[in-house]
Amino acid sequence: MGGDPLALRALAEHEGALGLLEGVEDGGDLFRVAVSALPFASDADLALGRLGEIALLEDAALADASVSSLRLIAMQKPTRGELLDPDGVSNAAHALAVLASRENAPKERRSLAISAARAFAERGALDPATIPTALDPPSVPGDSP
């Protein structure tokens, strides 16, 4: 299945977030496929809390895949109506802010975490002031309005 978006979307539609979370918990190849499919699930918000927990793990492969999935989910338009798992959304956003602040974490992972945290902040799930700016490009004089 690899990274084929059509296959991942079909899997997400068939399994939903809860089914994909079972694959996440199984680990190995199932983890990689499930975490890649989660952004395509219509109920992906149900997985945010667990993905946030995984993003904070020391295992680079698990954390990187989780942060990538969180970023893709966070950048989607929020669903209309009531959130499926408000605590999961909040916990994932907080986990991303924590990860973004870890100076010992790989720069690329921190950068993705910052991007995802900013997307959650735009949704109102996180105070933007909690998101580090250390990795932002330096401002150029005359750029500000």
N, CA, C and O atoms as a MOPAC input file, in Angstrom:
PM7 MOZYME 1SCF
protein

 N      0.83800 1    -1.18500 1     0.00000 1
 C      0.00000 1     0.00000 1     0.00000 1
 C      0.87700 1     1.24100 1     0.00000 1
 O      0.55700 1     2.23200 1    -0.65500 1
 N      1.98500 1     1.18800 1     0.73400 1
 C      2.94200 1     2.28300 1     0.73100 1
 C      2.30400 1     3.63000 1     0.98100 1
 O      1.51900 1     3.79000 1     1.91600 1
 N      2.64100 1     4.60300 1     0.14300 1
 C      2.12000 1     5.94400 1     0.29400 1
 C      1.08700 1     6.29700 1    -0.74400 1
 O      0.85300 1     7.47900 1    -0.99600 1
 N      0.45200 1     5.30100 1    -1.36100 1
 C     -0.55900 1     5.54700 1    -2.38800 1
 C     -1.76500 1     6.23400 1    -1.74600 1
 O     -2.49800 1     5.60200 1    -0.98600 1
 N     -1.98100 1     7.52300 1    -2.04200 1
 C     -3.07500 1     8.25900 1    -1.40000 1
 C     -4.45600 1     7.64700 1    -1.62500 1
 O     -5.29900 1     7.68100 1    -0.72800 1
 N     -4.69200 1     7.09600 1    -2.79600 1
 C     -6.00500 1     6.49600 1    -3.05100 1
 C     -6.22200 1     5.26000 1    -2.18200 1
 O     -7.30800 1     5.05700 1    -1.63800 1
 N     -5.19300 1     4.44600 1    -2.05800 1
 C     -5.30000 1     3.25300 1    -1.21600 1
 C     -5.42500 1     3.64400 1     0.25900 1
 O     -6.19100 1     3.03400 1     1.00500 1
 N     -4.67700 1     4.65300 1     0.67100 1
 C     -4.76300 1     5.11000 1     2.06100 1
 C     -6.14600 1     5.69300 1     2.35900 1
 O     -6.70100 1     5.46100 1     3.43300 1
 N     -6.69800 1     6.44600 1     1.41400 1
 C     -8.03200 1     7.02600 1     1.58900 1
 C     -9.08600 1     5.90900 1     1.68700 1
 O     -9.98100 1     5.96600 1     2.53000 1
 N     -8.96800 1     4.90400 1     0.82500 1
 C     -9.91400 1     3.78300 1     0.86300 1
 C     -9.81600 1     3.04800 1     2.20000 1
 O    -10.83400 1     2.67700 1     2.78400 1
 N     -8.60300 1     2.84200 1     2.67700 1
 C     -8.41700 1     2.18000 1     3.96900 1
 C     -9.03900 1     3.01400 1     5.08700 1
 O     -9.71200 1     2.47900 1     5.96800 1
 N     -8.81000 1     4.31600 1     5.04700 1
 C     -9.35000 1     5.20300 1     6.08100 1
 C    -10.87600 1     5.19700 1     6.06600 1
 O    -11.51000 1     5.18800 1     7.12100 1
 N    -11.46400 1     5.20300 1     4.87700 1
 C    -12.92100 1     5.18400 1     4.77400 1
 C    -13.48200 1     3.85500 1     5.28800 1
 O    -14.54300 1     3.82100 1     5.91000 1
 N    -12.77000 1     2.78000 1     5.02600 1
 C    -13.23700 1     1.46300 1     5.44900 1
 C    -13.07800 1     1.26100 1     6.95600 1
 O    -13.99400 1     0.76500 1     7.61300 1
 N    -11.94800 1     1.63200 1     7.49500 1
 C    -11.62400 1     1.35100 1     8.89500 1
 C    -12.05800 1     2.45400 1     9.85500 1
 O    -12.42400 1     2.17100 1    10.99600 1
 N    -12.02200 1     3.70400 1     9.40600 1
 C    -12.26300 1     4.81100 1    10.32300 1
 C    -11.09800 1     4.96200 1    11.29000 1
 O    -10.20300 1     4.11700 1    11.33100 1
 N    -11.11200 1     6.02500 1    12.05600 1
 C     -9.99800 1     6.30400 1    12.96200 1
 C     -9.81400 1     5.20900 1    14.00800 1
 O     -8.68200 1     4.84600 1    14.32900 1
 N    -10.90800 1     4.68200 1    14.53900 1
 C    -10.77200 1     3.66200 1    15.58600 1
 C    -10.14900 1     2.37700 1    15.05000 1
 O     -9.32900 1     1.75800 1    15.72900 1
 N    -10.52600 1     1.97400 1    13.85300 1
 C     -9.91000 1     0.80200 1    13.23800 1
 C     -8.44500 1     1.03600 1    12.93800 1
 O     -7.61100 1     0.15300 1    13.13700 1
 N     -8.13500 1     2.22700 1    12.46100 1
 C     -6.73800 1     2.55100 1    12.17800 1
 C     -5.90800 1     2.62300 1    13.45200 1
 O     -4.72600 1     2.28000 1    13.44300 1
 N     -6.52000 1     3.06700 1    14.54800 1
 C     -5.79200 1     3.09700 1    15.81800 1
 C     -5.39400 1     1.69300 1    16.26400 1
 O     -4.36500 1     1.51600 1    16.91600 1
 N     -6.19600 1     0.70800 1    15.91900 1
 C     -5.80900 1    -0.67600 1    16.22700 1
 C     -4.52700 1    -1.03600 1    15.49300 1
 O     -3.64400 1    -1.68700 1    16.05100 1
 N     -4.42700 1    -0.60700 1    14.22900 1
 C     -3.20100 1    -0.83400 1    13.46900 1
 C     -2.02400 1    -0.07800 1    14.04500 1
 O     -0.90100 1    -0.58100 1    14.05300 1
 N     -2.27500 1     1.12600 1    14.52700 1
 C     -1.21600 1     1.91100 1    15.17700 1
 C     -0.67700 1     1.13800 1    16.37100 1
 O      0.53500 1     1.05100 1    16.56800 1
 N     -1.57700 1     0.57900 1    17.16300 1
 C     -1.16300 1    -0.14700 1    18.36300 1
 C     -0.46400 1    -1.45900 1    18.02500 1
 O      0.36200 1    -1.93000 1    18.80600 1
 N     -0.77900 1    -2.06000 1    16.87400 1
 C     -0.12900 1    -3.31600 1    16.47800 1
 C      1.33900 1    -3.10400 1    16.15400 1
 O      2.14400 1    -4.02200 1    16.31000 1
 N      1.70100 1    -1.90900 1    15.70600 1
 C      3.09800 1    -1.58300 1    15.45300 1
 C      3.59500 1    -2.08500 1    14.10800 1
 O      2.83000 1    -2.60800 1    13.29800 1
 N      4.88200 1    -1.91500 1    13.89000 1
 C      5.54100 1    -2.38600 1    12.67500 1
 C      4.96200 1    -1.78700 1    11.41300 1
 O      4.64800 1    -0.59800 1    11.35700 1
 N      4.82200 1    -2.63400 1    10.39100 1
 C      4.28300 1    -2.17700 1     9.11000 1
 C      2.84900 1    -1.67500 1     9.24700 1
 O      2.45400 1    -0.71600 1     8.58300 1
 N      2.07000 1    -2.33200 1    10.11700 1
 C      0.69200 1    -1.88300 1    10.32800 1
 C      0.66400 1    -0.46300 1    10.88900 1
 O     -0.18500 1     0.34400 1    10.51100 1
 N      1.59400 1    -0.16500 1    11.79200 1
 C      1.67600 1     1.19400 1    12.33400 1
 C      1.89900 1     2.19800 1    11.21300 1
 O      1.19300 1     3.20200 1    11.11700 1
 N      2.87300 1     1.92200 1    10.37700 1
 C      3.22600 1     2.86200 1     9.30600 1
 C      2.05400 1     3.10300 1     8.35100 1
 O      1.78400 1     4.24000 1     7.96500 1
 N      1.37600 1     2.04600 1     7.98100 1
 C      0.23400 1     2.19200 1     7.06900 1
 C     -0.90500 1     2.92200 1     7.77400 1
 O     -1.49000 1     3.84700 1     7.21100 1
 N     -1.22300 1     2.51500 1     8.99600 1
 C     -2.34100 1     3.11900 1     9.72500 1
 C     -2.11300 1     4.59500 1    10.00100 1
 O     -3.02200 1     5.40800 1     9.82800 1
 N     -0.92000 1     4.94400 1    10.42500 1
 C     -0.64200 1     6.34900 1    10.74300 1
 C     -0.64400 1     7.20000 1     9.47000 1
 O     -0.97800 1     8.38400 1     9.51500 1
 N     -0.27500 1     6.60400 1     8.34900 1
 C     -0.32500 1     7.32800 1     7.06300 1
 C     -1.75500 1     7.51100 1     6.57200 1
 O     -2.05500 1     8.48100 1     5.87700 1
 N     -2.63200 1     6.58900 1     6.92800 1
 C     -4.03000 1     6.65700 1     6.48800 1
 C     -4.87700 1     7.56000 1     7.37700 1
 O     -5.89900 1     8.08000 1     6.92800 1
 N     -4.47400 1     7.75400 1     8.62300 1
 C     -5.30900 1     8.50900 1     9.56000 1
 C     -5.73000 1     9.89200 1     9.05400 1
 O     -6.88400 1    10.26700 1     9.25700 1
 N     -4.85800 1    10.66500 1     8.40800 1
 C     -5.31000 1    11.98200 1     7.94300 1
 C     -6.47000 1    11.91800 1     6.95300 1
 O     -7.16100 1    12.91700 1     6.75600 1
 N     -6.69600 1    10.78000 1     6.33500 1
 C     -7.78800 1    10.62300 1     5.37100 1
 C     -9.10500 1    10.19400 1     6.02800 1
 O    -10.14900 1    10.19000 1     5.37600 1
 N     -9.05900 1     9.83900 1     7.29800 1
 C    -10.27200 1     9.38500 1     7.99300 1
 C    -11.15400 1    10.58500 1     8.33300 1
 O    -10.66900 1    11.61400 1     8.80300 1
 N    -12.44700 1    10.44000 1     8.08800 1
 C    -13.36700 1    11.54500 1     8.37600 1
 C    -13.46900 1    11.81700 1     9.86900 1
 O    -13.85400 1    12.91400 1    10.27400 1
 N    -13.13300 1    10.84000 1    10.68400 1
 C    -13.17200 1    10.99500 1    12.13800 1
 C    -11.76400 1    10.99500 1    12.74700 1
 O    -11.56300 1    10.53700 1    13.87100 1
 N    -10.80100 1    11.51300 1    11.99000 1
 C     -9.39800 1    11.49300 1    12.40900 1
 C     -9.17200 1    12.14800 1    13.76000 1
 O     -8.22500 1    11.79900 1    14.46500 1
 N    -10.03200 1    13.09600 1    14.13300 1
 C     -9.86300 1    13.75400 1    15.43200 1
 C     -9.85700 1    12.75600 1    16.58500 1
 O     -9.27400 1    13.02600 1    17.63600 1
 N    -10.50500 1    11.60200 1    16.39700 1
 C    -10.52600 1    10.59100 1    17.45200 1
 C     -9.13800 1    10.02100 1    17.74100 1
 O     -8.91600 1     9.45000 1    18.80800 1
 N     -8.21800 1    10.16800 1    16.81900 1
 C     -6.87600 1     9.61100 1    16.97300 1
 C     -5.87000 1    10.62900 1    17.50200 1
 O     -4.73800 1    10.26300 1    17.81700 1
 N     -6.25200 1    11.87500 1    17.60200 1
 C     -5.28500 1    12.92500 1    17.92900 1
 C     -4.60900 1    12.73300 1    19.28000 1
 O     -3.39800 1    12.92000 1    19.39600 1
 N     -5.37100 1    12.36400 1    20.29400 1
 C     -4.77800 1    12.18000 1    21.62000 1
 C     -3.68000 1    11.12800 1    21.61000 1
 O     -2.60100 1    11.34700 1    22.16100 1
 N     -3.95000 1     9.99000 1    20.98800 1
 C     -2.94800 1     8.91200 1    20.93800 1
 C     -1.75800 1     9.30600 1    20.08500 1
 O     -0.61600 1     9.01300 1    20.44000 1
 N     -2.01300 1     9.97100 1    18.95700 1
 C     -0.89600 1    10.42100 1    18.11900 1
 C     -0.01600 1    11.41000 1    18.87500 1
 O      1.20500 1    11.40500 1    18.71500 1
 N     -0.63000 1    12.25600 1    19.69800 1
 C      0.14800 1    13.19200 1    20.51600 1
 C      1.04800 1    12.47000 1    21.49800 1
 O      2.19100 1    12.87200 1    21.71400 1
 N      0.53100 1    11.39800 1    22.09700 1
 C      1.35000 1    10.60300 1    23.01700 1
 C      2.53600 1     9.97900 1    22.27900 1
 O      3.66300 1     9.99600 1    22.77400 1
 N      2.27700 1     9.43800 1    21.10900 1
 C      3.33500 1     8.77600 1    20.33500 1
 C      4.37400 1     9.79400 1    19.87200 1
 O      5.56200 1     9.47800 1    19.80400 1
 N      3.94000 1    11.00000 1    19.55800 1
 C      4.87100 1    12.04400 1    19.10400 1
 C      5.91800 1    12.37600 1    20.15500 1
 O      7.01000 1    12.83400 1    19.82000 1
 N      5.59900 1    12.15200 1    21.40800 1
 C      6.53300 1    12.47600 1    22.49200 1
 C      7.48800 1    11.33100 1    22.83700 1
 O      8.36900 1    11.48800 1    23.68200 1
 N      7.31100 1    10.18200 1    22.18300 1
 C      8.18900 1     9.04300 1    22.45500 1
 C      9.60100 1     9.30800 1    21.93900 1
 O      9.81400 1    10.14500 1    21.06200 1
 N     10.54900 1     8.58200 1    22.50000 1
 C     11.94900 1     8.71000 1    22.07700 1
 C     12.23100 1     7.99500 1    20.76300 1
 O     13.21100 1     8.31200 1    20.08800 1
 N     11.38500 1     7.03300 1    20.38800 1
 C     11.57300 1     6.28500 1    19.14500 1
 C     11.36900 1     7.22100 1    17.96100 1
 O     10.25500 1     7.69000 1    17.72400 1
 N     12.43700 1     7.49500 1    17.21900 1
 C     12.39600 1     8.49300 1    16.14300 1
 C     11.40100 1     8.13700 1    15.05100 1
 O     10.66600 1     9.00700 1    14.58400 1
 N     11.36400 1     6.88800 1    14.63600 1
 C     10.46100 1     6.49100 1    13.54500 1
 C      8.99700 1     6.67900 1    13.94300 1
 O      8.19500 1     7.18900 1    13.16200 1
 N      8.65800 1     6.26200 1    15.16300 1
 C      7.28200 1     6.41100 1    15.63300 1
 C      6.91900 1     7.88400 1    15.79600 1
 O      5.86100 1     8.32700 1    15.35100 1
 N      7.81000 1     8.63200 1    16.43900 1
 C      7.53500 1    10.05100 1    16.68400 1
 C      7.42000 1    10.82600 1    15.38100 1
 O      6.51500 1    11.64600 1    15.22600 1
 N      8.32900 1    10.57700 1    14.44200 1
 C      8.30000 1    11.30400 1    13.16400 1
 C      7.01300 1    11.02000 1    12.39600 1
 O      6.38800 1    11.93900 1    11.86500 1
 N      6.62000 1     9.75500 1    12.33600 1
 C      5.39600 1     9.40000 1    11.61800 1
 C      4.17400 1    10.01900 1    12.28700 1
 O      3.25900 1    10.48700 1    11.60900 1
 N      4.16200 1    10.02000 1    13.60400 1
 C      3.04300 1    10.59200 1    14.33800 1
 C      2.94300 1    12.10400 1    14.12000 1
 O      1.85300 1    12.62900 1    13.89000 1
 N      4.06800 1    12.79200 1    14.19000 1
 C      4.07300 1    14.24900 1    13.99100 1
 C      3.61800 1    14.58800 1    12.56800 1
 O      2.86300 1    15.53800 1    12.36500 1
 N      4.07300 1    13.82000 1    11.60000 1
 C      3.65500 1    14.06800 1    10.21500 1
 C      2.13800 1    13.91100 1    10.06500 1
 O      1.48200 1    14.72600 1     9.41700 1
 N      1.59800 1    12.86300 1    10.66600 1
 C      0.16400 1    12.63200 1    10.60100 1
 C     -0.60800 1    13.73100 1    11.33600 1
 O     -1.62700 1    14.21500 1    10.84500 1
 N     -0.11800 1    14.11600 1    12.50600 1
 C     -0.75400 1    15.19600 1    13.26000 1
 C     -0.78500 1    16.48600 1    12.45300 1
 O     -1.78800 1    17.20000 1    12.44300 1
 N      0.30400 1    16.77400 1    11.78900 1
 C      0.37900 1    18.00100 1    10.98900 1
 C     -0.65400 1    17.98200 1     9.86500 1
 O     -1.34300 1    18.97500 1     9.63400 1
 N     -0.75900 1    16.85900 1     9.17100 1
 C     -1.73500 1    16.75400 1     8.08700 1
 C     -3.17000 1    16.87700 1     8.59900 1
 O     -4.00800 1    17.51600 1     7.96300 1
 N     -3.44300 1    16.27400 1     9.73000 1
 C     -4.78300 1    16.36100 1    10.30800 1
 C     -5.07100 1    17.79400 1    10.75900 1
 O     -6.15100 1    18.32700 1    10.50400 1
 N     -4.10500 1    18.40300 1    11.42400 1
 C     -4.29400 1    19.76200 1    11.94800 1
 C     -4.51200 1    20.77500 1    10.83600 1
 O     -5.22000 1    21.76200 1    11.03400 1
 N     -3.92300 1    20.55100 1     9.68400 1
 C     -4.01600 1    21.51000 1     8.58700 1
 C     -5.32900 1    21.39600 1     7.81300 1
 O     -5.62900 1    22.23800 1     6.96700 1
 N     -6.10800 1    20.35700 1     8.10000 1
 C     -7.40500 1    20.20600 1     7.42900 1
 C     -8.41100 1    21.16300 1     8.04900 1
 O     -8.25600 1    21.60500 1     9.18700 1
 N     -9.44300 1    21.47200 1     7.27700 1
 C    -10.52500 1    22.29300 1     7.82200 1
 C    -11.15400 1    21.53600 1     8.98000 1
 O    -11.39200 1    20.33200 1     8.88600 1
 N    -11.42300 1    22.24300 1    10.07100 1
 C    -12.09600 1    21.56800 1    11.18500 1
 C    -13.49400 1    21.12400 1    10.75100 1
 O    -14.14300 1    21.77200 1     9.93000 1
 N    -13.93000 1    20.02200 1    11.31100 1
 C    -15.27200 1    19.54000 1    10.98600 1
 C    -16.30000 1    20.47800 1    11.59900 1
 O    -16.07800 1    21.08700 1    12.64500 1
 N    -17.41700 1    20.57100 1    10.92000 1
 C    -18.49700 1    21.40300 1    11.46200 1
 C    -19.15100 1    20.66500 1    12.61300 1
 O    -19.15800 1    19.43500 1    12.66300 1
 N    -19.69300 1    21.42800 1    13.52200 1
 C    -20.38700 1    20.81800 1    14.64600 1
 C    -19.44600 1    20.55000 1    15.80100 1
 O    -18.36000 1    21.12300 1    15.89600 1
 N    -19.88200 1    19.68300 1    16.65600 1
 C    -19.15200 1    19.38300 1    17.87100 1
 C    -17.92500 1    18.51400 1    17.57700 1
 O    -17.97400 1    17.60500 1    16.74800 1
 N    -16.82400 1    18.81300 1    18.27700 1
 C    -15.62100 1    17.99300 1    18.13700 1
 C    -15.89900 1    16.58300 1    18.63600 1
 O    -16.61400 1    16.39100 1    19.61900 1
 N    -15.32900 1    15.60400 1    17.95200 1
 C    -15.52200 1    14.21700 1    18.34900 1
 C    -14.78400 1    13.89500 1    19.64500 1
 O    -15.26000 1    13.10200 1    20.45800 1
 N    -13.62400 1    14.51400 1    19.83100 1
 C    -12.80500 1    14.26400 1    21.02500 1
 C    -12.06800 1    15.54900 1    21.40200 1
 O    -10.88300 1    15.69000 1    21.09700 1
 N    -12.75500 1    16.49000 1    22.06500 1
 C    -12.11100 1    17.76300 1    22.40000 1
 C    -10.85800 1    17.59600 1    23.25300 1
 O     -9.88800 1    18.33400 1    23.08100 1
 N    -10.87300 1    16.62600 1    24.17600 1
 C     -9.69000 1    16.40700 1    25.01200 1
 C     -8.52300 1    15.89800 1    24.17400 1
 O     -7.37400 1    16.27700 1    24.40500 1
 N     -8.81900 1    15.04000 1    23.20300 1
 C     -7.76200 1    14.53400 1    22.32600 1
 C     -7.14000 1    15.64300 1    21.50200 1
 O     -5.92300 1    15.67500 1    21.31700 1
 N     -7.96200 1    16.55000 1    21.00600 1
 C     -7.46400 1    17.68700 1    20.23500 1
 C     -6.54800 1    18.53800 1    21.11800 1
 O     -5.44100 1    18.89900 1    20.71900 1
 N     -7.02600 1    18.84700 1    22.31200 1
 C     -6.24300 1    19.65900 1    23.25000 1
 C     -4.94100 1    18.96200 1    23.64400 1
 O     -3.88200 1    19.58900 1    23.67800 1
 N     -5.02300 1    17.66700 1    23.94000 1
 C     -3.82300 1    16.91700 1    24.33900 1
 C     -2.80100 1    16.84600 1    23.21000 1
 O     -1.60100 1    16.98300 1    23.45000 1
 N     -3.26900 1    16.63200 1    21.97800 1
 C     -2.34900 1    16.58300 1    20.83900 1
 C     -1.68500 1    17.93800 1    20.62800 1
 O     -0.47700 1    18.01200 1    20.40100 1
 N     -2.46700 1    19.00400 1    20.70300 1
 C     -1.91000 1    20.34800 1    20.53000 1
 C     -0.86700 1    20.63300 1    21.59600 1
 O      0.19600 1    21.17700 1    21.29900 1
 N     -1.16600 1    20.26800 1    22.83900 1
 C     -0.20800 1    20.47900 1    23.92700 1
 C      1.05500 1    19.64300 1    23.71100 1
 O      2.16500 1    20.13200 1    23.91900 1
 N      0.88900 1    18.38800 1    23.29600 1
 C      2.05100 1    17.52300 1    23.04500 1
 C      2.94700 1    18.12600 1    21.96200 1
 O      4.17300 1    18.08700 1    22.07100 1
 N      2.33700 1    18.67800 1    20.92800 1
 C      3.12200 1    19.30600 1    19.86100 1
 C      3.88400 1    20.51200 1    20.37400 1
 O      5.03300 1    20.72400 1    19.98500 1
 N      3.26800 1    21.31000 1    21.24200 1
 C      3.96400 1    22.47200 1    21.82000 1
 C      5.13300 1    22.02400 1    22.68500 1
 O      6.19800 1    22.64100 1    22.67000 1
 N      4.92900 1    20.93800 1    23.44500 1
 C      6.01700 1    20.39100 1    24.26500 1
 C      7.15400 1    19.90700 1    23.37400 1
 O      8.31800 1    20.22700 1    23.61400 1
 N      6.81700 1    19.14200 1    22.35400 1
 C      7.83100 1    18.63000 1    21.42800 1
 C      8.57200 1    19.76600 1    20.74000 1
 O      9.79400 1    19.71600 1    20.59600 1
 N      7.85100 1    20.77400 1    20.32000 1
 C      8.46200 1    21.91100 1    19.63000 1
 C      9.45400 1    22.63700 1    20.52900 1
 O     10.38100 1    23.28200 1    20.03900 1
 N      9.26500 1    22.53400 1    21.83500 1
 C     10.14800 1    23.20400 1    22.79400 1
 C     11.36900 1    22.37200 1    23.16800 1
 O     12.29300 1    22.88000 1    23.80400 1
 N     11.38300 1    21.11400 1    22.78400 1
 C     12.50900 1    20.23200 1    23.14300 1
 C     13.71200 1    20.53700 1    22.25400 1
 O     13.74600 1    20.16900 1    21.08000 1
 N     14.66800 1    21.19700 1    22.82000 1
 C     15.84500 1    21.58500 1    22.04200 1
 C     16.70700 1    20.39700 1    21.64100 1
 O     17.50300 1    20.49700 1    20.70700 1
 N     16.55500 1    19.26300 1    22.34300 1
 C     17.33800 1    18.07200 1    21.99500 1
 C     16.66400 1    17.22100 1    20.92500 1
 O     17.25300 1    16.25000 1    20.45000 1
 N     15.44000 1    17.56900 1    20.53800 1
 C     14.73300 1    16.83100 1    19.48100 1
 C     15.28500 1    17.24500 1    18.11900 1
 O     15.75400 1    18.37200 1    17.96300 1
 N     15.23600 1    16.35700 1    17.13800 1
 C     15.72400 1    16.71000 1    15.80200 1
 C     14.99700 1    17.94500 1    15.26300 1
 O     13.79200 1    18.11400 1    15.45000 1
 N     15.75700 1    18.78800 1    14.59900 1
 C     15.23600 1    20.05900 1    14.09900 1
 C     14.04100 1    19.86100 1    13.16200 1
 O     13.06900 1    20.61300 1    13.23900 1
 N     14.10100 1    18.86300 1    12.28400 1
 C     13.00500 1    18.62600 1    11.34000 1
 C     11.72300 1    18.24200 1    12.07300 1
 O     10.64300 1    18.71500 1    11.72000 1
 N     11.83400 1    17.38000 1    13.09700 1
 C     10.65600 1    16.98600 1    13.87100 1
 C     10.08500 1    18.18700 1    14.61500 1
 O      8.87000 1    18.38100 1    14.65900 1
 N     10.97100 1    18.99100 1    15.20000 1
 C     10.51300 1    20.19500 1    15.90500 1
 C      9.81000 1    21.15200 1    14.94500 1
 O      8.78600 1    21.74200 1    15.28800 1
 N     10.35700 1    21.30000 1    13.75600 1
 C      9.76400 1    22.19600 1    12.77000 1
 C      8.35800 1    21.73000 1    12.37400 1
 O      7.43700 1    22.54300 1    12.28500 1
 N      8.19300 1    20.42800 1    12.13600 1
 C      6.87100 1    19.88100 1    11.82100 1
 C      5.91600 1    20.05600 1    13.00000 1
 O      4.73500 1    20.35000 1    12.81500 1
 N      6.43500 1    19.87200 1    14.20500 1
 C      5.60400 1    20.04800 1    15.39900 1
 C      5.13900 1    21.49900 1    15.52400 1
 O      3.99200 1    21.75600 1    15.89000 1
 N      6.02200 1    22.43800 1    15.22200 1
 C      5.65300 1    23.85500 1    15.26600 1
 C      4.57500 1    24.14900 1    14.23500 1
 O      3.60300 1    24.84700 1    14.52700 1
 N      4.74400 1    23.62100 1    13.03600 1
 C      3.75300 1    23.82300 1    11.98400 1
 C      2.39200 1    23.26900 1    12.39500 1
 O      1.36900 1    23.92800 1    12.20900 1
 N      2.38100 1    22.06900 1    12.95000 1
 C      1.12800 1    21.45300 1    13.39700 1
 C      0.53500 1    22.23100 1    14.57100 1
 O     -0.67600 1    22.44600 1    14.62800 1
 N      1.38400 1    22.65000 1    15.50200 1
 C      0.89700 1    23.42000 1    16.65300 1
 C      0.26300 1    24.73200 1    16.19900 1
 O     -0.75800 1    25.14700 1    16.74700 1
 N      0.84800 1    25.37500 1    15.22000 1
 C      0.26700 1    26.62100 1    14.70500 1
 C     -1.09200 1    26.36400 1    14.05300 1
 O     -2.00800 1    27.17800 1    14.17400 1
 N     -1.21800 1    25.23400 1    13.36400 1
 C     -2.51200 1    24.89600 1    12.76500 1
 C     -3.55600 1    24.66100 1    13.86000 1
 O     -4.70800 1    25.06900 1    13.71300 1
 N     -3.16200 1    24.01000 1    14.95100 1
 C     -4.08900 1    23.81500 1    16.06400 1
 C     -4.41400 1    25.14500 1    16.74000 1
 O     -5.53900 1    25.35800 1    17.19200 1
 N     -3.43200 1    26.03400 1    16.80900 1
 C     -3.68500 1    27.35800 1    17.39100 1
 C     -4.71500 1    28.12300 1    16.55200 1
 O     -5.56600 1    28.82800 1    17.09500 1
 N     -4.63100 1    27.98000 1    15.23600 1
 C     -5.61700 1    28.63600 1    14.36200 1
 C     -7.01900 1    28.09500 1    14.60500 1
 O     -8.00400 1    28.80500 1    14.39600 1
 N     -7.11500 1    26.85900 1    15.04100 1
 C     -8.40900 1    26.25200 1    15.37200 1
 C     -8.88600 1    26.66200 1    16.75900 1
 O    -10.02600 1    26.38800 1    17.13400 1
 N     -8.01300 1    27.32000 1    17.52100 1
 C     -8.35900 1    27.72200 1    18.88300 1
 C     -8.04400 1    26.66400 1    19.92100 1
 O     -8.48000 1    26.77900 1    21.06600 1
 N     -7.29000 1    25.62900 1    19.54600 1
 C     -6.97900 1    24.53500 1    20.46800 1
 C     -5.71000 1    24.77300 1    21.26700 1
 O     -5.37700 1    23.97900 1    22.14600 1
 N     -5.00100 1    25.85000 1    20.97700 1
 C     -3.71700 1    26.09500 1    21.61500 1
 C     -3.43700 1    27.58500 1    21.60700 1
 O     -3.73200 1    28.27800 1    20.63300 1
 N     -2.86900 1    28.07000 1    22.69300 1
 C     -2.46700 1    29.47200 1    22.76700 1
 C     -1.21000 1    29.64500 1    21.91000 1
 O     -0.19700 1    28.99800 1    22.17600 1
 N     -1.25500 1    30.50100 1    20.89600 1
 C     -0.09300 1    30.67500 1    20.02200 1
 C      1.16600 1    31.11100 1    20.77300 1
 O      2.27800 1    30.86900 1    20.30600 1
 N      1.00100 1    31.74600 1    21.92100 1
 C      2.16400 1    32.19300 1    22.69400 1
 C      2.97300 1    31.02500 1    23.25100 1
 O      4.12300 1    31.20700 1    23.65000 1
 N      2.38000 1    29.81800 1    23.28300 1
 C      3.09200 1    28.64900 1    23.80500 1
 C      3.95400 1    27.97200 1    22.73900 1
 O      4.68600 1    27.02700 1    23.03300 1
 N      3.86500 1    28.45400 1    21.51600 1
 C      4.60200 1    27.83000 1    20.41500 1
 C      5.94600 1    28.54300 1    20.25100 1
 O      5.98500 1    29.75600 1    20.04600 1
 N      7.03900 1    27.79600 1    20.34100 1
 C      8.35500 1    28.43000 1    20.21800 1
 C      8.56800 1    29.04400 1    18.83100 1
 O      8.01400 1    28.58100 1    17.83400 1
 N      9.37000 1    30.07800 1    18.80000 1
 C      9.68100 1    30.75500 1    17.54400 1
 C     11.16400 1    30.64300 1    17.18600 1
 O     11.62200 1    31.25700 1    16.22200 1
 N     11.90300 1    29.86400 1    17.96000 1
 C     13.35300 1    29.76700 1    17.76500 1
 C     13.73800 1    29.27000 1    16.37500 1
 O     14.80800 1    29.62000 1    15.87700 1
 N     12.89000 1    28.46200 1    15.73800 1
 C     13.21800 1    27.93000 1    14.42100 1
 C     12.65900 1    28.76800 1    13.28400 1
 O     12.84900 1    28.43800 1    12.11400 1
 N     11.96800 1    29.85400 1    13.62400 1
 C     11.44000 1    30.74100 1    12.57400 1
 C     12.58500 1    31.43100 1    11.85300 1
 O     13.61500 1    31.72500 1    12.46000 1
 N     12.41200 1    31.69000 1    10.56400 1
 C     13.45900 1    32.41400 1     9.86900 1
 C     13.57700 1    33.83300 1    10.43200 1
 O     12.59200 1    34.41700 1    10.88100 1
 N     14.78300 1    34.37000 1    10.40100 1
 C     14.93900 1    35.73100 1    10.92700 1
 C     14.13300 1    36.71200 1    10.09500 1
 O     14.02100 1    36.57900 1     8.87600 1
 N     13.58300 1    37.68800 1    10.77300 1
 C     12.80600 1    38.68800 1    10.04000 1
 C     13.75800 1    39.63900 1     9.33000 1
 O     14.85100 1    39.93900 1     9.81100 1
 N     13.31400 1    40.09600 1     8.18700 1
 C     14.09900 1    41.02000 1     7.37200 1
 C     13.59200 1    42.42600 1     7.68200 1
 O     12.38200 1    42.65100 1     7.66900 1
 N     14.48600 1    43.37900 1     7.96000 1
 C     14.01800 1    44.73600 1     8.22600 1
 C     13.15100 1    45.23200 1     7.08100 1
 O     13.49100 1    45.07200 1     5.90800 1
 N     12.02600 1    45.83500 1     7.44300 1
 C     11.11300 1    46.35200 1     6.42700 1
 C     10.03500 1    45.38000 1     6.02800 1
 O      9.14800 1    45.72500 1     5.24800 1
 N     10.09600 1    44.13100 1     6.56300 1
 C      9.06700 1    43.12800 1     6.24500 1
 C      7.78000 1    43.36800 1     7.01600 1
 O      6.69800 1    43.03000 1     6.53700 1
 N      7.88500 1    43.94100 1     8.19400 1
 C      6.67200 1    44.11500 1     8.98900 1
 C      5.88500 1    45.32100 1     8.49700 1
 O      6.44900 1    46.29500 1     7.99800 1
 N      4.55900 1    45.22900 1     8.65300 1
 C      3.69800 1    46.32100 1     8.14700 1
 C      3.87200 1    47.60900 1     8.88900 1
 O      3.21400 1    48.60000 1     8.56800 1

